[in-house]
Amino acid sequence: MWLIKMAWKNMWRNRSRTTITMAAIFFAVILSVIASSLKEGIFGNLVKNVVSFYTGYIQVHKKGFWDEQTLDNSFKSSPETEQLILDNKNVVMVASRLESFALASSVNITKGCLVAGIDPRKENMITSLEKKVIRGSYLKDTDYAVLLSQGLAERLKLTANDTVILIGQGYRGATAAGKYLVKGIVKFGSPDLNNRTLFMPLATAQNFYSADGMITSYVLSLNKTSHLQDIRSLLDGALGQAFEVMTWEEMIPEVKQHIQTDSSNMKYVQGILYLLICFGIFGTLLMMMVERRFEMGMLVSIGMKKSMLIVLLLYESVFTVFVGCLLGIIASIPLVYYLNRHPIRIGGETAKAYERFGFEAIFPASTEVWIFAYQGMVVLVIGLLLSLYPVYKVIRLDPVTAMKR
């Protein structure tokens, strides 16, 4: 116990030295936490943008639909199935879709398109589709009308309040044909979706394809998106073998690969940051050992065992590093919270490029609790490992040499 008291007093005997050491650790924790929270926030925002294009976080299909996306692989919508999905506490909302293909025609121009029958209210709550309307107005449940994606509308030379003719194959080989009012034009960041997508109310789509009560997928809105695979497994077990449950990572793997590549690159950046942190802390330890060389030589020469001196120095290091880490975590909380509420915004041509592809030109910070705990622990471990340097110097200490001025 007396060693602990002595270590605490030694820390504050030279306030400037202790303050410098703590400051190095303090700023190291802040930099580490901000860098990590920005990384998680940026990737989280990217995922949010991507899944809000069209897929949602999780979709439920009839088994085999994803490999062969035809109306023959549709299934009957039922309140019982929806309730099974909603029984999962992480599922907030379920939206039904009927998706197939058709030829869209205007006068003498024809183009193939993806037709998505949707529940307008629920679809908007999951993918914010209404915000993507750039001309005209959004759909209602009872509308006998459609929304055209901007690229498709330009190809067909149509705009809001024009008429589009659709021809396709309905459920079980039935003929599908109809003429619909173009109620609005929507713009997607994804060029693929923007060039070929058409939306209509679900009941209108079921009537067009002669698929009364049929749907091809449920799109799920989640409360927490950090444990997608766990949610997927639970839903898989609840729904049984007749259905397939897929996360956005499985439906658009190229985006997941892009995030993994960028995440790997960020690890190198964080590695350089940790290296700078090591130099900062080690520099203060070197300064401390030079200043206390005479003191340690004198303590050993008057009979203090080196093992006891080592324990004393370790206590001092633990106190200094721990207090520096704790203060760094406390100080980083309001900074990260501010960056979460007021994210870094990109301007100029870069911002326009982001917006053209439907991404918000902002870099928000994540406020996940584990970031603060993990980065604090990393810096704490770095500080404690570097504290072994004074131990090494004490083991090699020659009292006579150390006390020479």
BALO-537116 format. One record per residue (C-alpha): x, z, y. Coordinates in nm, 2 decimals, always signed. Each point is the difference from the previous one (the first is absolute). Example, Ala and Ser with C-alpha at 12.3 -4.5 7.8 and 13.67 -1.06 7.14 Angstrom:
% residues 2
<node xx="+1.23" zz="+0.78" yy="-0.45"/>
<node xx="+0.14" zz="-0.07" yy="+0.34"/>
***
This chain:
% residues 405
<node xx="+0.00" zz="+0.00" yy="+0.00"/>
<node xx="+0.28" zz="+0.09" yy="+0.24"/>
<node xx="+0.15" zz="-0.35" yy="-0.05"/>
<node xx="-0.33" zz="-0.16" yy="+0.11"/>
<node xx="-0.01" zz="+0.22" yy="+0.31"/>
<node xx="+0.37" zz="-0.09" yy="+0.07"/>
<node xx="-0.07" zz="-0.37" yy="-0.05"/>
<node xx="-0.29" zz="+0.01" yy="+0.25"/>
<node xx="+0.21" zz="+0.18" yy="+0.26"/>
<node xx="+0.29" zz="-0.24" yy="-0.05"/>
<node xx="-0.24" zz="-0.29" yy="+0.07"/>
<node xx="-0.08" zz="+0.13" yy="+0.34"/>
<node xx="+0.35" zz="+0.14" yy="+0.09"/>
<node xx="+0.08" zz="-0.35" yy="+0.11"/>
<node xx="-0.33" zz="-0.12" yy="+0.13"/>
<node xx="+0.13" zz="-0.34" yy="+0.12"/>
<node xx="+0.14" zz="-0.09" yy="-0.34"/>
<node xx="-0.31" zz="+0.10" yy="-0.18"/>
<node xx="-0.22" zz="-0.18" yy="+0.25"/>
<node xx="+0.20" zz="-0.32" yy="-0.04"/>
<node xx="-0.02" zz="+0.02" yy="-0.38"/>
<node xx="-0.37" zz="+0.07" yy="+0.01"/>
<node xx="-0.06" zz="-0.28" yy="+0.25"/>
<node xx="+0.18" zz="-0.25" yy="-0.23"/>
<node xx="-0.23" zz="+0.09" yy="-0.28"/>
<node xx="-0.31" zz="+0.03" yy="+0.23"/>
<node xx="+0.04" zz="-0.36" yy="+0.13"/>
<node xx="+0.09" zz="-0.13" yy="-0.35"/>
<node xx="-0.33" zz="+0.13" yy="-0.13"/>
<node xx="-0.19" zz="-0.15" yy="+0.29"/>
<node xx="+0.16" zz="-0.34" yy="-0.04"/>
<node xx="-0.05" zz="+0.00" yy="-0.38"/>
<node xx="-0.37" zz="+0.10" yy="+0.03"/>
<node xx="-0.08" zz="-0.25" yy="+0.27"/>
<node xx="+0.18" zz="-0.28" yy="-0.19"/>
<node xx="-0.18" zz="+0.08" yy="-0.32"/>
<node xx="-0.34" zz="+0.05" yy="+0.16"/>
<node xx="+0.03" zz="-0.33" yy="+0.18"/>
<node xx="+0.09" zz="-0.18" yy="-0.32"/>
<node xx="-0.30" zz="+0.14" yy="-0.19"/>
<node xx="-0.23" zz="-0.06" yy="+0.30"/>
<node xx="+0.10" zz="-0.36" yy="+0.04"/>
<node xx="-0.04" zz="-0.08" yy="-0.37"/>
<node xx="-0.33" zz="+0.19" yy="-0.01"/>
<node xx="-0.13" zz="-0.20" yy="+0.30"/>
<node xx="+0.12" zz="-0.32" yy="-0.16"/>
<node xx="-0.20" zz="+0.08" yy="-0.32"/>
<node xx="-0.31" zz="+0.10" yy="+0.21"/>
<node xx="+0.02" zz="-0.34" yy="+0.18"/>
<node xx="+0.05" zz="-0.20" yy="-0.33"/>
<node xx="-0.29" zz="+0.17" yy="-0.19"/>
<node xx="-0.23" zz="-0.03" yy="+0.29"/>
<node xx="+0.04" zz="-0.38" yy="-0.01"/>
<node xx="-0.22" zz="-0.03" yy="-0.31"/>
<node xx="+0.10" zz="+0.19" yy="-0.32"/>
<node xx="-0.06" zz="+0.37" yy="+0.09"/>
<node xx="+0.21" zz="+0.26" yy="-0.18"/>
<node xx="-0.17" zz="-0.03" yy="-0.34"/>
<node xx="-0.24" zz="-0.25" yy="-0.16"/>
<node xx="-0.21" zz="+0.02" yy="-0.31"/>
<node xx="-0.08" zz="-0.32" yy="-0.20"/>
<node xx="-0.14" zz="-0.10" yy="-0.33"/>
<node xx="+0.28" zz="-0.01" yy="-0.26"/>
<node xx="+0.19" zz="-0.33" yy="+0.03"/>
<node xx="-0.14" zz="-0.10" yy="+0.34"/>
<node xx="+0.34" zz="+0.01" yy="+0.17"/>
<node xx="+0.15" zz="-0.25" yy="-0.25"/>
<node xx="-0.30" zz="-0.23" yy="+0.02"/>
<node xx="-0.19" zz="+0.04" yy="+0.33"/>
<node xx="-0.33" zz="-0.17" yy="-0.09"/>
<node xx="-0.36" zz="+0.10" yy="+0.04"/>
<node xx="-0.02" zz="+0.02" yy="-0.38"/>
<node xx="+0.22" zz="+0.32" yy="+0.03"/>
<node xx="-0.25" zz="+0.16" yy="+0.24"/>
<node xx="-0.20" zz="+0.31" yy="-0.10"/>
<node xx="-0.33" zz="+0.17" yy="+0.09"/>
<node xx="+0.02" zz="+0.23" yy="+0.30"/>
<node xx="-0.15" zz="+0.34" yy="-0.09"/>
<node xx="-0.04" zz="+0.34" yy="+0.18"/>
<node xx="+0.13" zz="+0.17" yy="-0.31"/>
<node xx="+0.33" zz="-0.18" yy="+0.01"/>
<node xx="+0.04" zz="+0.06" yy="+0.37"/>
<node xx="-0.07" zz="+0.37" yy="-0.05"/>
<node xx="+0.27" zz="+0.02" yy="-0.27"/>
<node xx="+0.24" zz="-0.14" yy="+0.25"/>
<node xx="-0.12" zz="+0.23" yy="+0.28"/>
<node xx="+0.03" zz="+0.31" yy="-0.23"/>
<node xx="+0.38" zz="-0.03" yy="+0.07"/>
<node xx="+0.05" zz="+0.23" yy="+0.29"/>
<node xx="+0.26" zz="-0.24" yy="+0.16"/>
<node xx="-0.25" zz="-0.29" yy="+0.02"/>
<node xx="-0.18" zz="-0.01" yy="+0.33"/>
<node xx="-0.20" zz="-0.32" yy="-0.03"/>
<node xx="-0.07" zz="-0.29" yy="-0.24"/>
<node xx="-0.08" zz="-0.35" yy="+0.13"/>
<node xx="-0.13" zz="-0.28" yy="-0.23"/>
<node xx="+0.12" zz="-0.36" yy="+0.02"/>
<node xx="-0.09" zz="-0.32" yy="-0.17"/>
<node xx="+0.29" zz="-0.24" yy="+0.03"/>
<node xx="+0.02" zz="-0.36" yy="-0.11"/>
<node xx="+0.10" zz="-0.35" yy="+0.13"/>
<node xx="-0.19" zz="-0.28" yy="+0.16"/>
<node xx="+0.04" zz="-0.32" yy="+0.20"/>
<node xx="-0.07" zz="+0.05" yy="+0.37"/>
<node xx="-0.11" zz="-0.31" yy="+0.18"/>
<node xx="-0.06" zz="-0.11" yy="+0.36"/>
<node xx="-0.11" zz="-0.36" yy="+0.07"/>
<node xx="+0.27" zz="-0.19" yy="-0.18"/>
<node xx="+0.26" zz="+0.28" yy="-0.04"/>
<node xx="+0.02" zz="+0.20" yy="-0.32"/>
<node xx="+0.22" zz="+0.29" yy="-0.10"/>
<node xx="+0.01" zz="+0.24" yy="-0.29"/>
<node xx="-0.04" zz="+0.37" yy="+0.09"/>
<node xx="-0.03" zz="+0.35" yy="-0.13"/>
<node xx="-0.36" zz="+0.13" yy="+0.04"/>
<node xx="-0.03" zz="+0.38" yy="+0.02"/>
<node xx="-0.34" zz="+0.15" yy="-0.02"/>
<node xx="+0.02" zz="+0.34" yy="+0.17"/>
<node xx="-0.19" zz="+0.31" yy="+0.11"/>
<node xx="+0.07" zz="-0.04" yy="+0.37"/>
<node xx="-0.02" zz="+0.37" yy="+0.09"/>
<node xx="+0.21" zz="+0.13" yy="-0.28"/>
<node xx="+0.25" zz="-0.29" yy="+0.02"/>
<node xx="+0.06" zz="+0.07" yy="+0.36"/>
<node xx="+0.06" zz="+0.37" yy="-0.07"/>
<node xx="+0.27" zz="-0.09" yy="-0.26"/>
<node xx="+0.17" zz="-0.31" yy="+0.15"/>
<node xx="-0.11" zz="+0.02" yy="+0.36"/>
<node xx="-0.13" zz="-0.36" yy="-0.03"/>
<node xx="-0.22" zz="+0.02" yy="+0.32"/>
<node xx="+0.32" zz="+0.05" yy="+0.21"/>
<node xx="+0.13" zz="-0.33" yy="-0.13"/>
<node xx="-0.29" zz="-0.19" yy="+0.15"/>
<node xx="+0.14" zz="-0.21" yy="+0.29"/>
<node xx="-0.31" zz="-0.22" yy="+0.07"/>
<node xx="-0.37" zz="+0.05" yy="-0.06"/>
<node xx="-0.12" zz="+0.33" yy="-0.16"/>
<node xx="+0.02" zz="+0.20" yy="-0.32"/>
<node xx="-0.23" zz="-0.04" yy="-0.30"/>
<node xx="-0.30" zz="+0.21" yy="-0.09"/>
<node xx="-0.14" zz="+0.07" yy="-0.35"/>
<node xx="-0.30" zz="-0.23" yy="+0.05"/>
<node xx="+0.18" zz="-0.29" yy="+0.16"/>
<node xx="-0.02" zz="-0.35" yy="-0.15"/>
<node xx="+0.34" zz="-0.08" yy="+0.16"/>
<node xx="+0.37" zz="+0.01" yy="-0.05"/>
<node xx="+0.33" zz="+0.10" yy="+0.17"/>
<node xx="+0.28" zz="-0.26" yy="-0.02"/>
<node xx="+0.37" zz="+0.08" yy="+0.02"/>
<node xx="+0.17" zz="-0.16" yy="+0.30"/>
<node xx="+0.21" zz="-0.25" yy="-0.19"/>
<node xx="-0.29" zz="-0.12" yy="-0.21"/>
<node xx="-0.22" zz="-0.04" yy="+0.30"/>
<node xx="+0.27" zz="-0.21" yy="+0.18"/>
<node xx="+0.04" zz="-0.21" yy="-0.31"/>
<node xx="-0.37" zz="-0.07" yy="-0.01"/>
<node xx="-0.03" zz="-0.03" yy="+0.38"/>
<node xx="-0.27" zz="+0.27" yy="+0.01"/>
<node xx="-0.06" zz="+0.30" yy="+0.23"/>
<node xx="-0.26" zz="+0.27" yy="+0.04"/>
<node xx="-0.36" zz="-0.12" yy="-0.02"/>
<node xx="+0.09" zz="-0.32" yy="-0.19"/>
<node xx="-0.12" zz="-0.07" yy="-0.35"/>
<node xx="+0.22" zz="-0.02" yy="-0.32"/>
<node xx="-0.11" zz="-0.15" yy="-0.33"/>
<node xx="+0.12" zz="+0.17" yy="-0.32"/>
<node xx="+0.01" zz="-0.16" yy="-0.35"/>
<node xx="+0.13" zz="+0.16" yy="-0.31"/>
<node xx="-0.08" zz="+0.12" yy="-0.36"/>
<node xx="-0.21" zz="+0.30" yy="-0.04"/>
<node xx="-0.03" zz="+0.27" yy="-0.27"/>
<node xx="+0.00" zz="-0.14" yy="-0.35"/>
<node xx="+0.02" zz="-0.36" yy="+0.11"/>
<node xx="-0.28" zz="+0.00" yy="+0.25"/>
<node xx="+0.02" zz="-0.23" yy="+0.30"/>
<node xx="+0.08" zz="+0.17" yy="+0.33"/>
<node xx="-0.08" zz="-0.17" yy="+0.33"/>
<node xx="-0.11" zz="+0.12" yy="+0.34"/>
<node xx="+0.02" zz="-0.04" yy="+0.38"/>
<node xx="+0.09" zz="+0.30" yy="+0.21"/>
<node xx="+0.04" zz="+0.10" yy="+0.36"/>
<node xx="+0.35" zz="+0.08" yy="+0.11"/>
<node xx="-0.06" zz="+0.34" yy="+0.17"/>
<node xx="+0.36" zz="+0.08" yy="+0.09"/>
<node xx="+0.37" zz="-0.09" yy="-0.04"/>
<node xx="+0.25" zz="+0.26" yy="-0.14"/>
<node xx="+0.37" zz="-0.01" yy="+0.03"/>
<node xx="+0.23" zz="+0.14" yy="-0.26"/>
<node xx="+0.37" zz="+0.08" yy="+0.02"/>
<node xx="+0.06" zz="-0.14" yy="-0.35"/>
<node xx="+0.03" zz="-0.39" yy="+0.03"/>
<node xx="-0.15" zz="-0.04" yy="-0.35"/>
<node xx="-0.31" zz="+0.20" yy="+0.08"/>
<node xx="-0.03" zz="-0.15" yy="+0.34"/>
<node xx="-0.01" zz="-0.36" yy="-0.13"/>
<node xx="-0.25" zz="+0.03" yy="-0.29"/>
<node xx="-0.24" zz="+0.30" yy="+0.03"/>
<node xx="-0.38" zz="+0.00" yy="+0.06"/>
<node xx="-0.21" zz="+0.32" yy="+0.01"/>
<node xx="-0.38" zz="+0.03" yy="-0.05"/>
<node xx="-0.23" zz="+0.30" yy="-0.07"/>
<node xx="+0.00" zz="+0.10" yy="-0.37"/>
<node xx="-0.37" zz="-0.08" yy="-0.06"/>
<node xx="+0.05" zz="-0.35" yy="+0.16"/>
<node xx="+0.30" zz="-0.06" yy="-0.23"/>
<node xx="-0.19" zz="+0.11" yy="-0.31"/>
<node xx="-0.28" zz="-0.23" yy="+0.09"/>
<node xx="+0.25" zz="-0.29" yy="+0.07"/>
<node xx="+0.17" zz="+0.04" yy="-0.34"/>
<node xx="-0.32" zz="+0.09" yy="-0.19"/>
<node xx="+0.16" zz="+0.33" yy="-0.10"/>
<node xx="-0.27" zz="+0.25" yy="+0.08"/>
<node xx="+0.14" zz="+0.35" yy="-0.01"/>
<node xx="+0.35" zz="-0.11" yy="-0.11"/>
<node xx="+0.33" zz="+0.08" yy="+0.17"/>
<node xx="+0.37" zz="-0.07" yy="-0.08"/>
<node xx="+0.16" zz="+0.31" yy="+0.14"/>
<node xx="-0.04" zz="+0.35" yy="+0.16"/>
<node xx="+0.24" zz="+0.06" yy="+0.29"/>
<node xx="+0.09" zz="+0.37" yy="+0.05"/>
<node xx="+0.07" zz="+0.20" yy="+0.31"/>
<node xx="+0.22" zz="+0.30" yy="-0.07"/>
<node xx="+0.04" zz="+0.34" yy="+0.16"/>
<node xx="+0.37" zz="+0.04" yy="-0.10"/>
<node xx="+0.21" zz="-0.30" yy="-0.07"/>
<node xx="+0.32" zz="+0.17" yy="-0.11"/>
<node xx="-0.09" zz="+0.02" yy="-0.37"/>
<node xx="-0.14" zz="-0.34" yy="-0.08"/>
<node xx="+0.11" zz="-0.01" yy="-0.36"/>
<node xx="-0.15" zz="+0.34" yy="-0.08"/>
<node xx="-0.33" zz="-0.11" yy="+0.16"/>
<node xx="+0.02" zz="-0.33" yy="-0.19"/>
<node xx="+0.05" zz="+0.18" yy="-0.33"/>
<node xx="-0.29" zz="+0.24" yy="+0.06"/>
<node xx="-0.23" zz="-0.29" yy="+0.08"/>
<node xx="+0.12" zz="-0.20" yy="-0.30"/>
<node xx="-0.09" zz="+0.29" yy="-0.23"/>
<node xx="-0.34" zz="+0.05" yy="+0.16"/>
<node xx="-0.11" zz="-0.36" yy="+0.00"/>
<node xx="+0.12" zz="-0.09" yy="-0.35"/>
<node xx="+0.13" zz="-0.32" yy="-0.16"/>
<node xx="-0.26" zz="-0.23" yy="+0.16"/>
<node xx="+0.16" zz="+0.02" yy="+0.34"/>
<node xx="+0.35" zz="-0.05" yy="+0.14"/>
<node xx="+0.12" zz="+0.22" yy="+0.29"/>
<node xx="+0.27" zz="-0.16" yy="+0.22"/>
<node xx="+0.19" zz="+0.14" yy="+0.30"/>
<node xx="+0.11" zz="-0.21" yy="+0.30"/>
<node xx="+0.36" zz="+0.02" yy="-0.14"/>
<node xx="-0.12" zz="-0.19" yy="-0.31"/>
<node xx="-0.21" zz="-0.25" yy="+0.19"/>
<node xx="+0.27" zz="-0.09" yy="+0.26"/>
<node xx="+0.33" zz="+0.09" yy="-0.17"/>
<node xx="+0.20" zz="-0.20" yy="+0.25"/>
<node xx="-0.08" zz="+0.25" yy="+0.28"/>
<node xx="+0.10" zz="+0.29" yy="-0.22"/>
<node xx="+0.33" zz="-0.18" yy="-0.08"/>
<node xx="+0.06" zz="-0.06" yy="+0.38"/>
<node xx="-0.06" zz="+0.38" yy="+0.07"/>
<node xx="+0.24" zz="+0.10" yy="-0.29"/>
<node xx="+0.27" zz="-0.23" yy="+0.14"/>
<node xx="-0.04" zz="+0.13" yy="+0.35"/>
<node xx="-0.01" zz="+0.36" yy="-0.13"/>
<node xx="+0.33" zz="-0.06" yy="-0.19"/>
<node xx="+0.16" zz="-0.14" yy="+0.32"/>
<node xx="-0.12" zz="+0.31" yy="+0.19"/>
<node xx="+0.17" zz="+0.22" yy="-0.26"/>
<node xx="+0.33" zz="-0.15" yy="+0.12"/>
<node xx="-0.08" zz="+0.08" yy="+0.36"/>
<node xx="-0.09" zz="+0.36" yy="-0.10"/>
<node xx="+0.32" zz="+0.02" yy="-0.20"/>
<node xx="+0.20" zz="-0.08" yy="+0.32"/>
<node xx="-0.21" zz="+0.26" yy="+0.18"/>
<node xx="+0.09" zz="+0.26" yy="-0.26"/>
<node xx="+0.37" zz="-0.10" yy="+0.03"/>
<node xx="-0.02" zz="+0.06" yy="+0.38"/>
<node xx="-0.16" zz="+0.33" yy="-0.07"/>
<node xx="+0.28" zz="+0.09" yy="-0.23"/>
<node xx="+0.26" zz="-0.08" yy="+0.26"/>
<node xx="-0.19" zz="+0.20" yy="+0.27"/>
<node xx="-0.02" zz="+0.31" yy="-0.22"/>
<node xx="+0.35" zz="-0.03" yy="-0.14"/>
<node xx="+0.14" zz="-0.04" yy="+0.35"/>
<node xx="-0.15" zz="+0.34" yy="+0.10"/>
<node xx="+0.13" zz="+0.16" yy="-0.32"/>
<node xx="+0.35" zz="-0.13" yy="+0.07"/>
<node xx="-0.01" zz="+0.15" yy="+0.35"/>
<node xx="-0.12" zz="+0.33" yy="-0.14"/>
<node xx="+0.29" zz="+0.02" yy="-0.25"/>
<node xx="+0.26" zz="-0.08" yy="+0.26"/>
<node xx="-0.14" zz="+0.27" yy="+0.23"/>
<node xx="-0.03" zz="+0.27" yy="-0.27"/>
<node xx="+0.33" zz="-0.07" yy="-0.18"/>
<node xx="+0.17" zz="+0.30" yy="+0.15"/>
<node xx="-0.30" zz="+0.22" yy="-0.07"/>
<node xx="-0.02" zz="-0.09" yy="-0.37"/>
<node xx="+0.38" zz="+0.04" yy="-0.05"/>
<node xx="-0.02" zz="+0.35" yy="+0.16"/>
<node xx="-0.29" zz="+0.10" yy="-0.22"/>
<node xx="+0.17" zz="-0.11" yy="-0.32"/>
<node xx="+0.33" zz="+0.17" yy="+0.11"/>
<node xx="-0.16" zz="+0.34" yy="+0.06"/>
<node xx="-0.15" zz="+0.00" yy="-0.35"/>
<node xx="-0.33" zz="-0.20" yy="+0.00"/>
<node xx="-0.03" zz="-0.19" yy="-0.33"/>
<node xx="-0.03" zz="-0.38" yy="+0.03"/>
<node xx="-0.31" zz="+0.00" yy="-0.22"/>
<node xx="-0.17" zz="+0.24" yy="+0.25"/>
<node xx="+0.11" zz="-0.22" yy="+0.29"/>
<node xx="-0.14" zz="-0.30" yy="-0.18"/>
<node xx="-0.34" zz="+0.17" yy="-0.05"/>
<node xx="+0.00" zz="+0.10" yy="+0.37"/>
<node xx="+0.06" zz="-0.35" yy="+0.11"/>
<node xx="-0.26" zz="-0.14" yy="-0.23"/>
<node xx="-0.26" zz="+0.25" yy="+0.14"/>
<node xx="+0.09" zz="-0.12" yy="+0.35"/>
<node xx="-0.03" zz="-0.36" yy="-0.10"/>
<node xx="-0.34" zz="+0.05" yy="-0.17"/>
<node xx="-0.14" zz="+0.19" yy="+0.30"/>
<node xx="+0.13" zz="-0.27" yy="+0.24"/>
<node xx="-0.12" zz="-0.30" yy="-0.19"/>
<node xx="-0.33" zz="+0.16" yy="-0.09"/>
<node xx="-0.08" zz="+0.10" yy="+0.36"/>
<node xx="+0.11" zz="-0.34" yy="+0.12"/>
<node xx="-0.22" zz="-0.18" yy="-0.25"/>
<node xx="-0.30" zz="+0.22" yy="+0.07"/>
<node xx="+0.02" zz="-0.05" yy="+0.37"/>
<node xx="+0.05" zz="-0.38" yy="-0.05"/>
<node xx="-0.32" zz="-0.02" yy="-0.22"/>
<node xx="-0.20" zz="+0.20" yy="+0.26"/>
<node xx="+0.12" zz="-0.22" yy="+0.29"/>
<node xx="-0.06" zz="-0.32" yy="-0.19"/>
<node xx="-0.37" zz="+0.08" yy="-0.07"/>
<node xx="-0.12" zz="-0.07" yy="+0.36"/>
<node xx="+0.23" zz="-0.30" yy="+0.03"/>
<node xx="-0.14" zz="-0.16" yy="-0.31"/>
<node xx="-0.35" zz="+0.09" yy="+0.09"/>
<node xx="+0.04" zz="-0.17" yy="+0.34"/>
<node xx="+0.14" zz="-0.32" yy="-0.17"/>
<node xx="-0.29" zz="+0.01" yy="-0.23"/>
<node xx="-0.26" zz="+0.02" yy="+0.28"/>
<node xx="+0.20" zz="-0.23" yy="+0.24"/>
<node xx="+0.19" zz="-0.24" yy="-0.23"/>
<node xx="+0.29" zz="-0.22" yy="+0.11"/>
<node xx="-0.14" zz="-0.33" yy="+0.12"/>
<node xx="+0.18" zz="-0.33" yy="-0.02"/>
<node xx="-0.04" zz="-0.24" yy="+0.29"/>
<node xx="+0.08" zz="-0.36" yy="+0.08"/>
<node xx="+0.02" zz="-0.28" yy="-0.25"/>
<node xx="+0.06" zz="+0.23" yy="-0.29"/>
<node xx="-0.34" zz="+0.17" yy="+0.07"/>
<node xx="-0.17" zz="-0.34" yy="+0.01"/>
<node xx="+0.15" zz="-0.10" yy="-0.33"/>
<node xx="-0.12" zz="+0.32" yy="-0.16"/>
<node xx="-0.35" zz="-0.05" yy="+0.14"/>
<node xx="-0.02" zz="-0.36" yy="-0.11"/>
<node xx="+0.03" zz="+0.13" yy="-0.36"/>
<node xx="-0.26" zz="+0.27" yy="+0.05"/>
<node xx="+0.24" zz="+0.29" yy="+0.02"/>
<node xx="-0.01" zz="+0.27" yy="+0.27"/>
<node xx="+0.33" zz="-0.02" yy="+0.21"/>
<node xx="+0.05" zz="+0.37" yy="-0.03"/>
<node xx="+0.24" zz="+0.24" yy="-0.18"/>
<node xx="-0.19" zz="+0.32" yy="-0.07"/>
<node xx="+0.16" zz="+0.31" yy="-0.15"/>
<node xx="-0.13" zz="+0.17" yy="-0.31"/>
<node xx="-0.10" zz="+0.37" yy="+0.01"/>
<node xx="+0.03" zz="+0.06" yy="-0.37"/>
<node xx="+0.11" zz="+0.36" yy="-0.06"/>
<node xx="+0.24" zz="-0.09" yy="-0.28"/>
<node xx="+0.21" zz="-0.20" yy="+0.25"/>
<node xx="+0.09" zz="+0.31" yy="+0.20"/>
<node xx="+0.07" zz="+0.21" yy="-0.31"/>
<node xx="+0.20" zz="-0.27" yy="-0.17"/>
<node xx="+0.22" zz="-0.09" yy="+0.29"/>
<node xx="+0.05" zz="+0.36" yy="+0.09"/>
<node xx="+0.12" zz="+0.07" yy="-0.36"/>
<node xx="+0.23" zz="-0.31" yy="+0.01"/>
<node xx="+0.18" zz="+0.12" yy="+0.31"/>
<node xx="+0.00" zz="+0.36" yy="-0.13"/>
<node xx="+0.18" zz="-0.12" yy="-0.32"/>
<node xx="+0.24" zz="-0.21" yy="+0.20"/>
<node xx="+0.08" zz="+0.30" yy="+0.22"/>
<node xx="+0.05" zz="+0.23" yy="-0.30"/>
<node xx="+0.22" zz="-0.25" yy="-0.18"/>
<node xx="+0.22" zz="-0.04" yy="+0.30"/>
<node xx="+0.02" zz="+0.38" yy="+0.03"/>
<node xx="+0.22" zz="-0.02" yy="-0.31"/>
<node xx="+0.28" zz="-0.12" yy="+0.22"/>
<node xx="+0.06" zz="+0.34" yy="+0.16"/>
<node xx="+0.00" zz="+0.15" yy="-0.36"/>
<node xx="+0.27" zz="-0.25" yy="-0.09"/>
<node xx="+0.21" zz="+0.10" yy="+0.30"/>
<node xx="-0.04" zz="+0.37" yy="-0.07"/>
<node xx="+0.12" zz="-0.06" yy="-0.36"/>
<node xx="+0.31" zz="-0.18" yy="+0.13"/>
<node xx="+0.05" zz="+0.25" yy="+0.29"/>
<node xx="+0.35" zz="+0.15" yy="+0.05"/>
<node xx="-0.05" zz="+0.31" yy="+0.23"/>
<node xx="+0.35" zz="-0.02" yy="+0.15"/>
<node xx="-0.03" zz="-0.36" yy="+0.10"/>
<node xx="-0.36" zz="+0.04" yy="+0.12"/>
<node xx="+0.10" zz="+0.28" yy="+0.24"/>
<node xx="+0.28" zz="-0.19" yy="+0.17"/>
<node xx="-0.10" zz="-0.10" yy="+0.35"/>
***
